[in-house]
Every structure is written in structure tokens, then in C-alpha cells.
Amino acid sequence: MIEERRHNPGQDLLSRVVHSEIDGGQLRHDELLGFCTVLLPGGIDNSTKLNATPLWRLAWDFPLRYRLMRDRKMIPTTIDEFMRYYAPSAIGRLIKVEVSVGGVPMKARQQVLLMLPVANRDPRTFPYPDTLIADRSTNKHLGFGTGVHRCLGAHILRVEAQIVIEEFLARIPGFELDRSRKATWALGQVAGMGSVPIVFEPGEPLHYEPINSGVHAWLEHAKANGSRLS
């Protein structure tokens, strides 16, 4: 794809990166590969966790869910609070020179993990840090890093999360956790809910086309049996 964009550039992001100049020169092939490696997880892995974790919370936190259903304007602020409270990212770094941070000595070549979720619970910055406050007005969290190391996908993640929550509350307002199956938390540098089984009462489909025949059969079966779907 990189070579294709070199010879046939378009208006897409990759074309712009391939043909961009830094200090008078273009990025090398290995630098472009590195950029793509950062770009893909930034738009996929963080996104799945940021969407799954709030839905897990809303599946059992009924007061919060009803509050968002009554006032959709609160959703963007609540998403920022989800980013703070359930920060998905922990960033690895390699120590270049010997340094001491917070009284902890670190030597060159040691690896450290910046636990952003812990920083987001700092009581010196966040009043009632261990409480999820949906309308928290000053929320300078580090959910996706800061400065030049801020997550490349931070802005699109906000948009995606807002759309997912708005559509879920509009289409499936009565969903609950499936108590017969276990919701699981996924560990790693990008953490969050990895599996959130839910149940809900099926409603009338908004349309049938272009839904394929398999989905048709599934909907008809659900209607005929009056079952709860998960």
C-alpha cells in the first residue's frame, strides 16, 4: 500500500503521510511502517476497549444509563470520564539516561510502564478520584497520553464512542448483563472489557433490506419464539 501511494497518491491519510516532508525529506520505508503500526492499533484496539467498557458499565449502572437517556448532551462529558476512570492505555518506555522520578531511581536501559490509569486517580488533580462522575467539568485526564505522545486515535475514539452509546441507548435501551456468562477484562498495554455478554428484548427491525437471508431467518425465529436475545 505504501508503494501504491507513492506512485498513485489520493486524498487518504496514508497518501498524505507518504508524501509529507520533515526537515526537507520524506519518511523512510521503515519509518512509514512504524507509523502504520501505531496508526492501526490506535484506531482499533483502543476503540474496542473504549466502546466495550462503557457498555459494560451501562449494562448494570441503571441510574447512569437513565440519566444519559434523559440528557444526551451529557454523553460527551461522560465519555471523557470513562476515559479517566477506565483509562485503557499503559505506555512502555526505555530509560535513556539515569534519572530519578518521585524519589525512585531508574537506570539507563531499564524499561518502565507509565500507568496512566493510576495517574488518573490522583486526588491532587481529581476530586473524589475513585468515583465516576458523569458531569465532571474539569477533567484533564491522561487517558490517551499527552503532548507529542498523545494517542493518534484519541479524537476518532471520542466520536466512535459517542455514536455507539447514542445508538445503543436509542435502539436497545433495556439491555442487561447476561448473568449466565461471565464478562471478562482484557489485560495488557491496552486494557478494558474484552467480552461483555448482554441480553435484551428483541424489537421490530427498522428495515429488512439489504439484510441478508440469514439475518431474516434469525429475526423470524426470535419473533416466533419470543425469546430474549444475547
C-alpha positions in Angstrom: 0.0 0.0 0.0 2.9 2.4 0.7 4.4 1.8 -2.7 1.0 2.1 -4.3 0.5 5.5 -2.6 4.0 6.6 -3.8 3.0 6.2 -7.4 -0.8 6.9 -7.2 -1.5 9.2 -4.3 -5.0 10.1 -3.3 -6.7 12.2 -0.6 -6.4 9.5 2.0 -4.3 9.7 5.2 -1.7 7.2 4.1 -1.1 9.2 0.8 -0.6 12.4 2.8 1.9 10.7 5.2 3.9 9.0 2.4 4.3 12.3 0.6 4.8 14.5 3.6 8.2 16.2 4.2 10.1 16.5 7.5 13.2 18.7 7.5 13.2 18.7 3.8 13.0 15.0 3.3 10.3 12.2 3.1 9.9 9.4 5.6 11.9 6.3 5.0 10.1 3.0 4.4 10.8 1.7 7.9 9.6 4.9 9.4 6.4 4.6 7.4 5.9 1.0 8.6 6.3 2.2 12.1 3.7 4.9 11.6 1.2 2.4 10.2 1.9 0.1 13.2 1.0 3.0 15.5 -2.0 4.1 13.4 -3.7 0.7 13.2 -3.8 -0.2 17.0 -4.6 3.4 17.7 -7.8 3.1 15.7 -8.7 -0.5 16.6 -7.5 -1.8 19.9 -8.3 1.4 22.0 -11.6 1.7 20.2 -12.9 -1.8 21.1 -11.9 -1.2 24.8 -13.4 2.3 24.9 -16.7 1.0 23.5 -16.9 -2.2 25.4 -16.1 -0.9 28.9 -18.8 1.9 29.0 -21.4 -0.5 27.7 -20.4 -3.0 30.4 -20.9 -0.1 33.0 -24.2 1.0 31.5 -25.5 -2.6 31.5 -25.6 -2.6 35.3 -25.4 1.1 36.3 -29.1 1.9 35.6 -29.1 5.4 37.2 -26.3 6.5 34.9 -27.9 4.9 31.9 -31.3 6.6 32.5 -29.6 9.9 33.2 -27.8 9.7 29.7 -31.1 8.7 28.1 -32.8 11.8 29.6 -30.0 14.1 28.7 -28.0 13.1 25.6 -25.9 16.3 25.9 -24.1 14.6 28.8 -22.7 11.8 26.7 -19.5 13.6 25.6 -18.7 14.6 29.1 -19.4 11.1 30.3 -17.1 9.6 27.7 -14.2 11.8 29.0 -15.0 10.5 32.5 -15.0 6.9 31.2 -11.5 7.7 29.6 -10.3 8.9 33.0 -11.9 6.2 35.2 -11.2 3.2 32.9 -8.1 4.6 31.1 -7.2 1.8 28.6 -3.6 2.7 27.8 -0.4 2.0 29.7 2.7 3.2 27.8 6.1 1.4 27.8 9.3 3.5 27.8 13.0 2.7 27.6 15.1 4.8 30.0 17.8 6.6 28.0 19.8 8.2 30.9 19.9 7.6 34.7 17.2 9.6 36.3 15.1 9.8 39.5 11.3 10.3 39.4 9.3 10.8 42.6 12.3 9.5 44.6 12.5 6.3 42.5 16.0 5.8 40.8 15.9 4.5 37.3 19.0 3.4 35.3 19.7 3.6 31.6 18.4 0.7 29.5 15.7 -0.2 32.1 12.1 -0.5 30.9 9.3 1.2 32.6 5.5 1.2 32.2 3.7 4.5 32.6 0.5 3.6 34.4 -1.9 6.3 33.1 -4.9 4.7 34.9 -3.1 5.3 38.2 -2.3 9.0 37.3 -6.0 9.5 36.5 -6.8 8.6 40.1 -4.5 11.3 41.6 -6.5 13.1 44.3 -4.3 16.2 43.8 -5.9 16.7 40.4 -9.3 14.9 40.6 -11.7 15.4 43.5 -13.2 12.1 44.5 -10.9 10.3 42.1 -12.4 6.8 42.8 -15.9 7.9 41.9 -17.2 8.0 38.3 -18.7 11.5 38.0 -20.5 11.7 34.6 -20.6 15.5 34.5 -17.1 16.1 35.9 -16.4 19.6 34.5 -12.6 19.9 34.8 -11.3 16.6 33.5 -7.6 16.9 32.5 -7.1 13.1 32.4 -4.3 11.3 30.7 -6.5 8.5 29.3 -4.7 8.6 26.0 -1.4 10.2 26.9 -0.4 13.9 26.4 1.8 16.1 24.3 3.6 14.5 21.4 2.9 11.1 22.8 -0.9 11.5 22.8 -2.7 8.6 21.2 -3.1 9.2 17.4 -6.7 7.9 17.5 -7.9 9.9 20.5 -10.2 12.2 18.6 -11.8 9.4 16.4 -12.2 7.3 19.5 -14.3 10.0 21.1 -16.5 10.3 18.0 -16.9 6.5 17.8 -17.8 6.1 21.5 -20.4 8.9 21.3 -22.1 7.3 18.3 -22.0 3.8 19.8 -23.5 4.9 23.2 -26.1 7.2 21.5 -27.3 4.4 19.1 -27.3 1.7 21.8 -29.4 3.8 24.1 -31.8 4.6 21.3 -32.1 1.1 19.8 -31.6 -1.2 22.8 -32.3 0.9 25.9 -33.2 -2.1 28.0 -30.0 -4.2 27.7 -28.6 -6.0 30.7 -25.6 -8.2 31.5 -26.1 -11.9 30.7 -25.7 -13.4 34.1 -25.3 -16.9 32.6 -22.0 -15.8 31.1 -19.0 -14.0 32.5 -17.9 -10.6 31.4 -14.1 -10.6 31.1 -11.5 -7.8 31.5 -8.6 -7.9 28.9 -5.2 -7.1 30.3 -2.2 -5.6 28.6 -0.9 -2.2 27.5 -4.4 -1.5 26.1 -6.8 -2.8 28.8 -10.5 -2.9 29.1 -13.5 -5.2 28.8 -12.7 -7.9 26.3 -16.1 -9.6 26.4 -19.5 -8.2 27.6 -22.3 -10.7 27.0 -25.7 -8.9 27.2 -29.4 -9.8 26.9 -32.2 -7.7 25.6 -35.8 -7.9 24.4 -35.8 -8.0 20.5 -37.9 -5.3 18.9 -39.2 -4.8 15.4 -36.4 -4.4 12.8 -36.1 -0.9 11.3 -35.8 -2.4 7.8 -35.3 -5.6 6.0 -33.1 -4.6 3.1 -30.3 -5.1 2.5 -30.3 -7.5 5.4 -29.3 -11.0 4.1 -31.5 -14.1 4.2 -29.6 -15.5 7.3 -30.5 -12.4 9.3 -34.1 -12.7 8.1 -34.3 -16.2 9.4 -32.7 -15.2 12.7 -35.2 -12.4 13.2 -38.2 -14.5 12.3 -37.0 -17.3 14.7 -36.7 -14.8 17.5 -40.1 -13.3 16.9 -41.7 -16.7 16.7 -40.2 -17.9 20.0 -40.4 -14.6 21.9 -37.0 -15.3 23.3 -34.6 -12.9 24.8 -31.5 -12.4 22.6 -27.9 -12.0 23.7 
